[in-house]
Amino acid sequence: MTDLGAFENEEIVVDDVNRDGYGFALRPQHIQRYREYANIYKVWQTHTHTHIYVILLFLVQMFLQFLFC
């Protein structure tokens, strides 16, 4: 099972024009496209993590109901 807490503090950095959010170098012709899509990825990551926690909470509740029925 993966540690979801390790990804909570990751942020996509748009300010640094030479590197993307993960530290990889960007080619000059891709900088504008990266800036356009960086916020979309940030929203997607937040949305995905929220759904994972909801699913895990549901599974824990189902397990507890199974144990105490």
mmCIF file as Biopython writes it, N, C-alpha, C and O atoms, coordinates in Angstrom:
data_model
#
loop_
_atom_site.group_PDB
_atom_site.id
_atom_site.type_symbol
_atom_site.label_atom_id
_atom_site.label_alt_id
_atom_site.label_comp_id
_atom_site.label_asym_id
_atom_site.label_entity_id
_atom_site.label_seq_id
_atom_site.pdbx_PDB_ins_code
_atom_site.Cartn_x
_atom_site.Cartn_y
_atom_site.Cartn_z
_atom_site.occupancy
_atom_site.B_iso_or_equiv
_atom_site.auth_seq_id
_atom_site.auth_asym_id
_atom_site.pdbx_PDB_model_num
ATOM 1   N N  . MET A ? 1  ? 0.846   -1.176 0.000   1.0 0.0 1  A 1 
ATOM 2   C CA . MET A ? 1  ? 0.000   0.000  0.000   1.0 0.0 1  A 1 
ATOM 3   C C  . MET A ? 1  ? 0.889   1.235  0.000   1.0 0.0 1  A 1 
ATOM 4   O O  . MET A ? 1  ? 1.896   1.266  0.708   1.0 0.0 1  A 1 
ATOM 5   N N  . THR A ? 2  ? 0.546   2.230  -0.762  1.0 0.0 2  A 1 
ATOM 6   C CA . THR A ? 2  ? 1.375   3.420  -0.873  1.0 0.0 2  A 1 
ATOM 7   C C  . THR A ? 2  ? 1.064   4.409  0.232   1.0 0.0 2  A 1 
ATOM 8   O O  . THR A ? 2  ? -0.039  4.416  0.778   1.0 0.0 2  A 1 
ATOM 9   N N  . ASP A ? 3  ? 2.027   5.234  0.556   1.0 0.0 3  A 1 
ATOM 10  C CA . ASP A ? 3  ? 1.867   6.271  1.567   1.0 0.0 3  A 1 
ATOM 11  C C  . ASP A ? 3  ? 1.335   7.528  0.885   1.0 0.0 3  A 1 
ATOM 12  O O  . ASP A ? 3  ? 2.081   8.234  0.206   1.0 0.0 3  A 1 
ATOM 13  N N  . LEU A ? 4  ? 0.043   7.806  1.069   1.0 0.0 4  A 1 
ATOM 14  C CA . LEU A ? 4  ? -0.568  8.958  0.417   1.0 0.0 4  A 1 
ATOM 15  C C  . LEU A ? 4  ? -0.105  10.270 1.026   1.0 0.0 4  A 1 
ATOM 16  O O  . LEU A ? 4  ? -0.146  11.307 0.364   1.0 0.0 4  A 1 
ATOM 17  N N  . GLY A ? 5  ? 0.332   10.241 2.273   1.0 0.0 5  A 1 
ATOM 18  C CA . GLY A ? 5  ? 0.792   11.453 2.929   1.0 0.0 5  A 1 
ATOM 19  C C  . GLY A ? 5  ? 2.046   12.029 2.281   1.0 0.0 5  A 1 
ATOM 20  O O  . GLY A ? 5  ? 2.312   13.224 2.411   1.0 0.0 5  A 1 
ATOM 21  N N  . ALA A ? 6  ? 2.807   11.208 1.597   1.0 0.0 6  A 1 
ATOM 22  C CA . ALA A ? 6  ? 4.030   11.687 0.950   1.0 0.0 6  A 1 
ATOM 23  C C  . ALA A ? 6  ? 3.722   12.647 -0.182  1.0 0.0 6  A 1 
ATOM 24  O O  . ALA A ? 6  ? 4.570   13.464 -0.541  1.0 0.0 6  A 1 
ATOM 25  N N  . PHE A ? 7  ? 2.533   12.569 -0.750  1.0 0.0 7  A 1 
ATOM 26  C CA . PHE A ? 7  ? 2.175   13.411 -1.885  1.0 0.0 7  A 1 
ATOM 27  C C  . PHE A ? 7  ? 1.397   14.661 -1.495  1.0 0.0 7  A 1 
ATOM 28  O O  . PHE A ? 7  ? 1.146   15.519 -2.341  1.0 0.0 7  A 1 
ATOM 29  N N  . GLU A ? 8  ? 1.013   14.774 -0.236  1.0 0.0 8  A 1 
ATOM 30  C CA . GLU A ? 8  ? 0.177   15.896 0.179   1.0 0.0 8  A 1 
ATOM 31  C C  . GLU A ? 8  ? 0.866   17.238 0.022   1.0 0.0 8  A 1 
ATOM 32  O O  . GLU A ? 8  ? 0.225   18.225 -0.338  1.0 0.0 8  A 1 
ATOM 33  N N  . ASN A ? 9  ? 2.160   17.287 0.288   1.0 0.0 9  A 1 
ATOM 34  C CA . ASN A ? 9  ? 2.866   18.563 0.285   1.0 0.0 9  A 1 
ATOM 35  C C  . ASN A ? 9  ? 3.465   18.916 -1.065  1.0 0.0 9  A 1 
ATOM 36  O O  . ASN A ? 9  ? 4.115   19.954 -1.196  1.0 0.0 9  A 1 
ATOM 37  N N  . GLU A ? 10 ? 3.263   18.080 -2.064  1.0 0.0 10 A 1 
ATOM 38  C CA . GLU A ? 10 ? 3.797   18.377 -3.386  1.0 0.0 10 A 1 
ATOM 39  C C  . GLU A ? 10 ? 2.975   19.467 -4.045  1.0 0.0 10 A 1 
ATOM 40  O O  . GLU A ? 10 ? 1.744   19.442 -4.012  1.0 0.0 10 A 1 
ATOM 41  N N  . GLU A ? 11 ? 3.663   20.418 -4.642  1.0 0.0 11 A 1 
ATOM 42  C CA . GLU A ? 11 ? 2.985   21.483 -5.370  1.0 0.0 11 A 1 
ATOM 43  C C  . GLU A ? 11 ? 3.658   21.646 -6.717  1.0 0.0 11 A 1 
ATOM 44  O O  . GLU A ? 11 ? 4.868   21.458 -6.846  1.0 0.0 11 A 1 
ATOM 45  N N  . ILE A ? 12 ? 2.877   21.992 -7.704  1.0 0.0 12 A 1 
ATOM 46  C CA . ILE A ? 12 ? 3.422   22.258 -9.020  1.0 0.0 12 A 1 
ATOM 47  C C  . ILE A ? 12 ? 3.838   23.713 -9.058  1.0 0.0 12 A 1 
ATOM 48  O O  . ILE A ? 12 ? 3.029   24.608 -8.812  1.0 0.0 12 A 1 
ATOM 49  N N  . VAL A ? 13 ? 5.099   23.945 -9.365  1.0 0.0 13 A 1 
ATOM 50  C CA . VAL A ? 13 ? 5.638   25.300 -9.374  1.0 0.0 13 A 1 
ATOM 51  C C  . VAL A ? 13 ? 5.579   25.852 -10.785 1.0 0.0 13 A 1 
ATOM 52  O O  . VAL A ? 13 ? 6.093   25.240 -11.722 1.0 0.0 13 A 1 
ATOM 53  N N  . VAL A ? 14 ? 4.949   27.016 -10.936 1.0 0.0 14 A 1 
ATOM 54  C CA . VAL A ? 14 ? 4.802   27.624 -12.250 1.0 0.0 14 A 1 
ATOM 55  C C  . VAL A ? 14 ? 5.788   28.772 -12.423 1.0 0.0 14 A 1 
ATOM 56  O O  . VAL A ? 14 ? 6.076   29.168 -13.552 1.0 0.0 14 A 1 
ATOM 57  N N  . ASP A ? 15 ? 6.309   29.310 -11.325 1.0 0.0 15 A 1 
ATOM 58  C CA . ASP A ? 15 ? 7.143   30.496 -11.380 1.0 0.0 15 A 1 
ATOM 59  C C  . ASP A ? 15 ? 8.509   30.244 -12.015 1.0 0.0 15 A 1 
ATOM 60  O O  . ASP A ? 15 ? 9.035   31.111 -12.713 1.0 0.0 15 A 1 
ATOM 61  N N  . ASP A ? 16 ? 9.077   29.087 -11.784 1.0 0.0 16 A 1 
ATOM 62  C CA . ASP A ? 16 ? 10.398  28.789 -12.327 1.0 0.0 16 A 1 
ATOM 63  C C  . ASP A ? 16 ? 10.243  28.406 -13.796 1.0 0.0 16 A 1 
ATOM 64  O O  . ASP A ? 16 ? 9.663   27.366 -14.109 1.0 0.0 16 A 1 
ATOM 65  N N  . VAL A ? 17 ? 10.757  29.240 -14.696 1.0 0.0 17 A 1 
ATOM 66  C CA . VAL A ? 17 ? 10.522  29.017 -16.125 1.0 0.0 17 A 1 
ATOM 67  C C  . VAL A ? 17 ? 11.432  27.956 -16.717 1.0 0.0 17 A 1 
ATOM 68  O O  . VAL A ? 17 ? 11.191  27.505 -17.837 1.0 0.0 17 A 1 
ATOM 69  N N  . ASN A ? 18 ? 12.469  27.545 -16.002 1.0 0.0 18 A 1 
ATOM 70  C CA . ASN A ? 18 ? 13.398  26.559 -16.549 1.0 0.0 18 A 1 
ATOM 71  C C  . ASN A ? 18 ? 13.079  25.133 -16.115 1.0 0.0 18 A 1 
ATOM 72  O O  . ASN A ? 18 ? 13.562  24.181 -16.728 1.0 0.0 18 A 1 
ATOM 73  N N  . ARG A ? 19 ? 12.283  24.973 -15.079 1.0 0.0 19 A 1 
ATOM 74  C CA . ARG A ? 19 ? 12.000  23.650 -14.530 1.0 0.0 19 A 1 
ATOM 75  C C  . ARG A ? 19 ? 10.511  23.483 -14.294 1.0 0.0 19 A 1 
ATOM 76  O O  . ARG A ? 19 ? 9.812   24.455 -14.007 1.0 0.0 19 A 1 
ATOM 77  N N  . ASP A ? 20 ? 10.021  22.258 -14.412 1.0 0.0 20 A 1 
ATOM 78  C CA . ASP A ? 20 ? 8.617   22.009 -14.089 1.0 0.0 20 A 1 
ATOM 79  C C  . ASP A ? 20 ? 8.494   21.720 -12.600 1.0 0.0 20 A 1 
ATOM 80  O O  . ASP A ? 20 ? 9.473   21.835 -11.863 1.0 0.0 20 A 1 
ATOM 81  N N  . GLY A ? 21 ? 7.303   21.347 -12.152 1.0 0.0 21 A 1 
ATOM 82  C CA . GLY A ? 21 ? 7.047   21.118 -10.743 1.0 0.0 21 A 1 
ATOM 83  C C  . GLY A ? 21 ? 7.824   19.963 -10.151 1.0 0.0 21 A 1 
ATOM 84  O O  . GLY A ? 21 ? 7.966   19.883 -8.931  1.0 0.0 21 A 1 
ATOM 85  N N  . TYR A ? 22 ? 8.328   19.075 -10.972 1.0 0.0 22 A 1 
ATOM 86  C CA . TYR A ? 22 ? 9.085   17.928 -10.498 1.0 0.0 22 A 1 
ATOM 87  C C  . TYR A ? 22 ? 10.591  18.101 -10.707 1.0 0.0 22 A 1 
ATOM 88  O O  . TYR A ? 22 ? 11.364  17.184 -10.431 1.0 0.0 22 A 1 
ATOM 89  N N  . GLY A ? 23 ? 11.012  19.280 -11.196 1.0 0.0 23 A 1 
ATOM 90  C CA . GLY A ? 23 ? 12.420  19.574 -11.344 1.0 0.0 23 A 1 
ATOM 91  C C  . GLY A ? 23 ? 13.004  19.253 -12.707 1.0 0.0 23 A 1 
ATOM 92  O O  . GLY A ? 23 ? 14.203  19.439 -12.915 1.0 0.0 23 A 1 
ATOM 93  N N  . PHE A ? 24 ? 12.200  18.781 -13.630 1.0 0.0 24 A 1 
ATOM 94  C CA . PHE A ? 24 ? 12.712  18.466 -14.960 1.0 0.0 24 A 1 
ATOM 95  C C  . PHE A ? 24 ? 12.854  19.740 -15.786 1.0 0.0 24 A 1 
ATOM 96  O O  . PHE A ? 24 ? 12.043  20.658 -15.663 1.0 0.0 24 A 1 
ATOM 97  N N  . ALA A ? 25 ? 13.868  19.795 -16.614 1.0 0.0 25 A 1 
ATOM 98  C CA . ALA A ? 25 ? 14.108  20.971 -17.447 1.0 0.0 25 A 1 
ATOM 99  C C  . ALA A ? 25 ? 13.036  21.093 -18.530 1.0 0.0 25 A 1 
ATOM 100 O O  . ALA A ? 25 ? 12.606  20.103 -19.121 1.0 0.0 25 A 1 
ATOM 101 N N  . LEU A ? 26 ? 12.623  22.330 -18.770 1.0 0.0 26 A 1 
ATOM 102 C CA . LEU A ? 26 ? 11.637  22.609 -19.814 1.0 0.0 26 A 1 
ATOM 103 C C  . LEU A ? 26 ? 12.320  23.226 -21.016 1.0 0.0 26 A 1 
ATOM 104 O O  . LEU A ? 26 ? 13.198  24.076 -20.871 1.0 0.0 26 A 1 
ATOM 105 N N  . ARG A ? 27 ? 11.926  22.809 -22.180 1.0 0.0 27 A 1 
ATOM 106 C CA . ARG A ? 27 ? 12.427  23.450 -23.390 1.0 0.0 27 A 1 
ATOM 107 C C  . ARG A ? 27 ? 11.719  24.786 -23.564 1.0 0.0 27 A 1 
ATOM 108 O O  . ARG A ? 27 ? 10.555  24.919 -23.185 1.0 0.0 27 A 1 
ATOM 109 N N  . PRO A ? 28 ? 12.394  25.766 -24.124 1.0 0.0 28 A 1 
ATOM 110 C CA . PRO A ? 28 ? 11.786  27.092 -24.270 1.0 0.0 28 A 1 
ATOM 111 C C  . PRO A ? 28 ? 10.460  27.076 -25.028 1.0 0.0 28 A 1 
ATOM 112 O O  . PRO A ? 28 ? 9.566   27.855 -24.697 1.0 0.0 28 A 1 
ATOM 113 N N  . GLN A ? 29 ? 10.306  26.221 -26.023 1.0 0.0 29 A 1 
ATOM 114 C CA . GLN A ? 29 ? 9.079   26.189 -26.802 1.0 0.0 29 A 1 
ATOM 115 C C  . GLN A ? 29 ? 7.909   25.574 -26.028 1.0 0.0 29 A 1 
ATOM 116 O O  . GLN A ? 29 ? 6.765   25.671 -26.472 1.0 0.0 29 A 1 
ATOM 117 N N  . HIS A ? 30 ? 8.180   24.936 -24.868 1.0 0.0 30 A 1 
ATOM 118 C CA . HIS A ? 30 ? 7.115   24.299 -24.089 1.0 0.0 30 A 1 
ATOM 119 C C  . HIS A ? 30 ? 6.723   25.073 -22.831 1.0 0.0 30 A 1 
ATOM 120 O O  . HIS A ? 30 ? 5.798   24.669 -22.126 1.0 0.0 30 A 1 
ATOM 121 N N  . ILE A ? 31 ? 7.404   26.167 -22.543 1.0 0.0 31 A 1 
ATOM 122 C CA . ILE A ? 31 ? 7.162   26.908 -21.307 1.0 0.0 31 A 1 
ATOM 123 C C  . ILE A ? 31 ? 5.743   27.453 -21.252 1.0 0.0 31 A 1 
ATOM 124 O O  . ILE A ? 31 ? 5.076   27.311 -20.227 1.0 0.0 31 A 1 
ATOM 125 N N  . GLN A ? 32 ? 5.261   28.073 -22.329 1.0 0.0 32 A 1 
ATOM 126 C CA . GLN A ? 32 ? 3.914   28.633 -22.321 1.0 0.0 32 A 1 
ATOM 127 C C  . GLN A ? 32 ? 2.865   27.539 -22.130 1.0 0.0 32 A 1 
ATOM 128 O O  . GLN A ? 32 ? 1.918   27.719 -21.364 1.0 0.0 32 A 1 
ATOM 129 N N  . ARG A ? 33 ? 3.021   26.421 -22.808 1.0 0.0 33 A 1 
ATOM 130 C CA . ARG A ? 33 ? 2.070   25.317 -22.668 1.0 0.0 33 A 1 
ATOM 131 C C  . ARG A ? 33 ? 2.084   24.778 -21.241 1.0 0.0 33 A 1 
ATOM 132 O O  . ARG A ? 33 ? 1.032   24.448 -20.693 1.0 0.0 33 A 1 
ATOM 133 N N  . TYR A ? 34 ? 3.268   24.685 -20.636 1.0 0.0 34 A 1 
ATOM 134 C CA . TYR A ? 34 ? 3.370   24.231 -19.244 1.0 0.0 34 A 1 
ATOM 135 C C  . TYR A ? 34 ? 2.612   25.162 -18.312 1.0 0.0 34 A 1 
ATOM 136 O O  . TYR A ? 34 ? 1.884   24.704 -17.431 1.0 0.0 34 A 1 
ATOM 137 N N  . ARG A ? 35 ? 2.775   26.456 -18.499 1.0 0.0 35 A 1 
ATOM 138 C CA . ARG A ? 35 ? 2.066   27.416 -17.642 1.0 0.0 35 A 1 
ATOM 139 C C  . ARG A ? 35 ? 0.554   27.281 -17.793 1.0 0.0 35 A 1 
ATOM 140 O O  . ARG A ? 35 ? -0.178  27.411 -16.812 1.0 0.0 35 A 1 
ATOM 141 N N  . GLU A ? 36 ? 0.083   27.023 -19.001 1.0 0.0 36 A 1 
ATOM 142 C CA . GLU A ? 36 ? -1.355  26.870 -19.233 1.0 0.0 36 A 1 
ATOM 143 C C  . GLU A ? 36 ? -1.918  25.657 -18.502 1.0 0.0 36 A 1 
ATOM 144 O O  . GLU A ? 36 ? -3.017  25.725 -17.951 1.0 0.0 36 A 1 
ATOM 145 N N  . TYR A ? 37 ? -1.191  24.567 -18.491 1.0 0.0 37 A 1 
ATOM 146 C CA . TYR A ? 37 ? -1.704  23.318 -17.951 1.0 0.0 37 A 1 
ATOM 147 C C  . TYR A ? 37 ? -1.314  23.044 -16.508 1.0 0.0 37 A 1 
ATOM 148 O O  . TYR A ? 37 ? -1.870  22.129 -15.901 1.0 0.0 37 A 1 
ATOM 149 N N  . ALA A ? 38 ? -0.394  23.787 -15.936 1.0 0.0 38 A 1 
ATOM 150 C CA . ALA A ? 38 ? 0.075   23.516 -14.575 1.0 0.0 38 A 1 
ATOM 151 C C  . ALA A ? 38 ? -1.061  23.605 -13.563 1.0 0.0 38 A 1 
ATOM 152 O O  . ALA A ? 38 ? -1.151  22.768 -12.665 1.0 0.0 38 A 1 
ATOM 153 N N  . ASN A ? 39 ? -1.921  24.596 -13.691 1.0 0.0 39 A 1 
ATOM 154 C CA . ASN A ? 39 ? -3.031  24.728 -12.739 1.0 0.0 39 A 1 
ATOM 155 C C  . ASN A ? 39 ? -4.043  23.601 -12.884 1.0 0.0 39 A 1 
ATOM 156 O O  . ASN A ? 39 ? -4.640  23.173 -11.897 1.0 0.0 39 A 1 
ATOM 157 N N  . ILE A ? 40 ? -4.240  23.118 -14.104 1.0 0.0 40 A 1 
ATOM 158 C CA . ILE A ? 40 ? -5.149  21.987 -14.316 1.0 0.0 40 A 1 
ATOM 159 C C  . ILE A ? 40 ? -4.627  20.754 -13.593 1.0 0.0 40 A 1 
ATOM 160 O O  . ILE A ? 40 ? -5.403  20.038 -12.960 1.0 0.0 40 A 1 
ATOM 161 N N  . TYR A ? 41 ? -3.326  20.493 -13.675 1.0 0.0 41 A 1 
ATOM 162 C CA . TYR A ? 41 ? -2.749  19.353 -12.982 1.0 0.0 41 A 1 
ATOM 163 C C  . TYR A ? 41 ? -2.868  19.502 -11.478 1.0 0.0 41 A 1 
ATOM 164 O O  . TYR A ? 41 ? -3.116  18.520 -10.778 1.0 0.0 41 A 1 
ATOM 165 N N  . LYS A ? 42 ? -2.693  20.724 -10.965 1.0 0.0 42 A 1 
ATOM 166 C CA . LYS A ? 42 ? -2.800  20.960 -9.530  1.0 0.0 42 A 1 
ATOM 167 C C  . LYS A ? 42 ? -4.214  20.642 -9.050  1.0 0.0 42 A 1 
ATOM 168 O O  . LYS A ? 42 ? -4.380  19.999 -8.014  1.0 0.0 42 A 1 
ATOM 169 N N  . VAL A ? 43 ? -5.230  21.080 -9.784  1.0 0.0 43 A 1 
ATOM 170 C CA . VAL A ? 43 ? -6.625  20.800 -9.424  1.0 0.0 43 A 1 
ATOM 171 C C  . VAL A ? 43 ? -6.880  19.301 -9.515  1.0 0.0 43 A 1 
ATOM 172 O O  . VAL A ? 43 ? -7.552  18.740 -8.649  1.0 0.0 43 A 1 
ATOM 173 N N  . TRP A ? 44 ? -6.367  18.655 -10.530 1.0 0.0 44 A 1 
ATOM 174 C CA . TRP A ? 44 ? -6.574  17.221 -10.708 1.0 0.0 44 A 1 
ATOM 175 C C  . TRP A ? 44 ? -5.967  16.436 -9.552  1.0 0.0 44 A 1 
ATOM 176 O O  . TRP A ? 44 ? -6.585  15.493 -9.059  1.0 0.0 44 A 1 
ATOM 177 N N  . GLN A ? 45 ? -4.754  16.813 -9.108  1.0 0.0 45 A 1 
ATOM 178 C CA . GLN A ? 45 ? -4.118  16.118 -8.005  1.0 0.0 45 A 1 
ATOM 179 C C  . GLN A ? 45 ? -4.926  16.267 -6.725  1.0 0.0 45 A 1 
ATOM 180 O O  . GLN A ? 45 ? -5.107  15.297 -5.989  1.0 0.0 45 A 1 
ATOM 181 N N  . THR A ? 46 ? -5.413  17.470 -6.455  1.0 0.0 46 A 1 
ATOM 182 C CA . THR A ? 46 ? -6.221  17.705 -5.263  1.0 0.0 46 A 1 
ATOM 183 C C  . THR A ? 46 ? -7.509  16.892 -5.326  1.0 0.0 46 A 1 
ATOM 184 O O  . THR A ? 46 ? -7.911  16.286 -4.333  1.0 0.0 46 A 1 
ATOM 185 N N  . HIS A ? 47 ? -8.150  16.878 -6.477  1.0 0.0 47 A 1 
ATOM 186 C CA . HIS A ? 47 ? -9.400  16.146 -6.672  1.0 0.0 47 A 1 
ATOM 187 C C  . HIS A ? 47 ? -9.174  14.647 -6.483  1.0 0.0 47 A 1 
ATOM 188 O O  . HIS A ? 47 ? -9.984  13.975 -5.845  1.0 0.0 47 A 1 
ATOM 189 N N  . THR A ? 48 ? -8.098  14.129 -7.025  1.0 0.0 48 A 1 
ATOM 190 C CA . THR A ? 48 ? -7.789  12.704 -6.927  1.0 0.0 48 A 1 
ATOM 191 C C  . THR A ? 48 ? -7.530  12.300 -5.484  1.0 0.0 48 A 1 
ATOM 192 O O  . THR A ? 48 ? -8.036  11.272 -5.031  1.0 0.0 48 A 1 
ATOM 193 N N  . HIS A ? 49 ? -6.749  13.094 -4.754  1.0 0.0 49 A 1 
ATOM 194 C CA . HIS A ? 49 ? -6.456  12.764 -3.359  1.0 0.0 49 A 1 
ATOM 195 C C  . HIS A ? 49 ? -7.723  12.789 -2.514  1.0 0.0 49 A 1 
ATOM 196 O O  . HIS A ? 49 ? -7.880  11.960 -1.618  1.0 0.0 49 A 1 
ATOM 197 N N  . THR A ? 50 ? -8.619  13.716 -2.782  1.0 0.0 50 A 1 
ATOM 198 C CA . THR A ? 50 ? -9.873  13.783 -2.046  1.0 0.0 50 A 1 
ATOM 199 C C  . THR A ? 50 ? -10.691 12.515 -2.255  1.0 0.0 50 A 1 
ATOM 200 O O  . THR A ? 50 ? -11.247 11.974 -1.299  1.0 0.0 50 A 1 
ATOM 201 N N  . HIS A ? 51 ? -10.771 12.039 -3.487  1.0 0.0 51 A 1 
ATOM 202 C CA . HIS A ? 51 ? -11.536 10.831 -3.775  1.0 0.0 51 A 1 
ATOM 203 C C  . HIS A ? 51 ? -10.905 9.598  -3.141  1.0 0.0 51 A 1 
ATOM 204 O O  . HIS A ? 51 ? -11.617 8.700  -2.691  1.0 0.0 51 A 1 
ATOM 205 N N  . ILE A ? 52 ? -9.598  9.548  -3.102  1.0 0.0 52 A 1 
ATOM 206 C CA . ILE A ? 52 ? -8.924  8.399  -2.487  1.0 0.0 52 A 1 
ATOM 207 C C  . ILE A ? 52 ? -9.268  8.320  -1.008  1.0 0.0 52 A 1 
ATOM 208 O O  . ILE A ? 52 ? -9.546  7.238  -0.491  1.0 0.0 52 A 1 
ATOM 209 N N  . TYR A ? 53 ? -9.251  9.466  -0.320  1.0 0.0 53 A 1 
ATOM 210 C CA . TYR A ? 53 ? -9.575  9.458  1.105   1.0 0.0 53 A 1 
ATOM 211 C C  . TYR A ? 53 ? -11.037 9.098  1.350   1.0 0.0 53 A 1 
ATOM 212 O O  . TYR A ? 53 ? -11.339 8.421  2.333   1.0 0.0 53 A 1 
ATOM 213 N N  . VAL A ? 54 ? -11.938 9.524  0.496   1.0 0.0 54 A 1 
ATOM 214 C CA . VAL A ? 54 ? -13.357 9.173  0.634   1.0 0.0 54 A 1 
ATOM 215 C C  . VAL A ? 54 ? -13.539 7.674  0.456   1.0 0.0 54 A 1 
ATOM 216 O O  . VAL A ? 54 ? -14.288 7.048  1.208   1.0 0.0 54 A 1 
ATOM 217 N N  . ILE A ? 55 ? -12.873 7.099  -0.516  1.0 0.0 55 A 1 
ATOM 218 C CA . ILE A ? 55 ? -12.970 5.657  -0.756  1.0 0.0 55 A 1 
ATOM 219 C C  . ILE A ? 55 ? -12.391 4.877  0.415   1.0 0.0 55 A 1 
ATOM 220 O O  . ILE A ? 55 ? -12.972 3.879  0.840   1.0 0.0 55 A 1 
ATOM 221 N N  . LEU A ? 56 ? -11.248 5.320  0.943   1.0 0.0 56 A 1 
ATOM 222 C CA . LEU A ? 56 ? -10.648 4.625  2.089   1.0 0.0 56 A 1 
ATOM 223 C C  . LEU A ? 56 ? -11.540 4.726  3.322   1.0 0.0 56 A 1 
ATOM 224 O O  . LEU A ? 56 ? -11.675 3.754  4.066   1.0 0.0 56 A 1 
ATOM 225 N N  . LEU A ? 57 ? -12.143 5.873  3.543   1.0 0.0 57 A 1 
ATOM 226 C CA . LEU A ? 57 ? -13.061 6.032  4.664   1.0 0.0 57 A 1 
ATOM 227 C C  . LEU A ? 57 ? -14.250 5.086  4.524   1.0 0.0 57 A 1 
ATOM 228 O O  . LEU A ? 57 ? -14.671 4.465  5.500   1.0 0.0 57 A 1 
ATOM 229 N N  . PHE A ? 58 ? -14.787 4.978  3.323   1.0 0.0 58 A 1 
ATOM 230 C CA . PHE A ? 58 ? -15.895 4.060  3.070   1.0 0.0 58 A 1 
ATOM 231 C C  . PHE A ? 58 ? -15.492 2.617  3.372   1.0 0.0 58 A 1 
ATOM 232 O O  . PHE A ? 58 ? -16.243 1.880  4.010   1.0 0.0 58 A 1 
ATOM 233 N N  . LEU A ? 59 ? -14.321 2.222  2.917   1.0 0.0 59 A 1 
ATOM 234 C CA . LEU A ? 59 ? -13.867 0.848  3.149   1.0 0.0 59 A 1 
ATOM 235 C C  . LEU A ? 59 ? -13.667 0.565  4.629   1.0 0.0 59 A 1 
ATOM 236 O O  . LEU A ? 59 ? -13.997 -0.524 5.100   1.0 0.0 59 A 1 
ATOM 237 N N  . VAL A ? 60 ? -13.137 1.519  5.360   1.0 0.0 60 A 1 
ATOM 238 C CA . VAL A ? 60 ? -12.952 1.342  6.800   1.0 0.0 60 A 1 
ATOM 239 C C  . VAL A ? 60 ? -14.303 1.205  7.487   1.0 0.0 60 A 1 
ATOM 240 O O  . VAL A ? 60 ? -14.464 0.354  8.362   1.0 0.0 60 A 1 
ATOM 241 N N  . GLN A ? 61 ? -15.276 2.029  7.105   1.0 0.0 61 A 1 
ATOM 242 C CA . GLN A ? 61 ? -16.610 1.930  7.690   1.0 0.0 61 A 1 
ATOM 243 C C  . GLN A ? 61 ? -17.246 0.574  7.401   1.0 0.0 61 A 1 
ATOM 244 O O  . GLN A ? 61 ? -17.876 -0.019 8.277   1.0 0.0 61 A 1 
ATOM 245 N N  . MET A ? 62 ? -17.085 0.090  6.186   1.0 0.0 62 A 1 
ATOM 246 C CA . MET A ? 62 ? -17.641 -1.223 5.840   1.0 0.0 62 A 1 
ATOM 247 C C  . MET A ? 62 ? -16.977 -2.327 6.666   1.0 0.0 62 A 1 
ATOM 248 O O  . MET A ? 62 ? -17.643 -3.252 7.129   1.0 0.0 62 A 1 
ATOM 249 N N  . PHE A ? 63 ? -15.679 -2.221 6.843   1.0 0.0 63 A 1 
ATOM 250 C CA . PHE A ? 63 ? -14.947 -3.216 7.628   1.0 0.0 63 A 1 
ATOM 251 C C  . PHE A ? 63 ? -15.405 -3.199 9.085   1.0 0.0 63 A 1 
ATOM 252 O O  . PHE A ? 63 ? -15.590 -4.255 9.691   1.0 0.0 63 A 1 
ATOM 253 N N  . LEU A ? 64 ? -15.589 -2.005 9.647   1.0 0.0 64 A 1 
ATOM 254 C CA . LEU A ? 64 ? -16.045 -1.904 11.030  1.0 0.0 64 A 1 
ATOM 255 C C  . LEU A ? 64 ? -17.457 -2.441 11.197  1.0 0.0 64 A 1 
ATOM 256 O O  . LEU A ? 64 ? -17.762 -3.073 12.209  1.0 0.0 64 A 1 
ATOM 257 N N  . GLN A ? 65 ? -18.314 -2.202 10.230  1.0 0.0 65 A 1 
ATOM 258 C CA . GLN A ? 65 ? -19.660 -2.765 10.295  1.0 0.0 65 A 1 
ATOM 259 C C  . GLN A ? 65 ? -19.639 -4.278 10.227  1.0 0.0 65 A 1 
ATOM 260 O O  . GLN A ? 65 ? -20.433 -4.952 10.883  1.0 0.0 65 A 1 
ATOM 261 N N  . PHE A ? 66 ? -18.729 -4.805 9.432   1.0 0.0 66 A 1 
ATOM 262 C CA . PHE A ? 66 ? -18.589 -6.256 9.313   1.0 0.0 66 A 1 
ATOM 263 C C  . PHE A ? 66 ? -18.131 -6.858 10.634  1.0 0.0 66 A 1 
ATOM 264 O O  . PHE A ? 66 ? -18.604 -7.923 11.034  1.0 0.0 66 A 1 
ATOM 265 N N  . LEU A ? 67 ? -17.213 -6.179 11.310  1.0 0.0 67 A 1 
ATOM 266 C CA . LEU A ? 67 ? -16.690 -6.700 12.563  1.0 0.0 67 A 1 
ATOM 267 C C  . LEU A ? 67 ? -17.721 -6.662 13.686  1.0 0.0 67 A 1 
ATOM 268 O O  . LEU A ? 67 ? -17.768 -7.581 14.505  1.0 0.0 67 A 1 
ATOM 269 N N  . PHE A ? 68 ? -18.531 -5.638 13.740  1.0 0.0 68 A 1 
ATOM 270 C CA . PHE A ? 68 ? -19.419 -5.441 14.889  1.0 0.0 68 A 1 
ATOM 271 C C  . PHE A ? 68 ? -20.881 -5.789 14.633  1.0 0.0 68 A 1 
ATOM 272 O O  . PHE A ? 68 ? -21.740 -5.436 15.441  1.0 0.0 68 A 1 
ATOM 273 N N  . CYS A ? 69 ? -21.180 -6.456 13.556  1.0 0.0 69 A 1 
ATOM 274 C CA . CYS A ? 69 ? -22.565 -6.866 13.303  1.0 0.0 69 A 1 
ATOM 275 C C  . CYS A ? 69 ? -22.898 -8.175 13.962  1.0 0.0 69 A 1 
ATOM 276 O O  . CYS A ? 69 ? -24.025 -8.656 13.844  1.0 0.0 69 A 1 
#
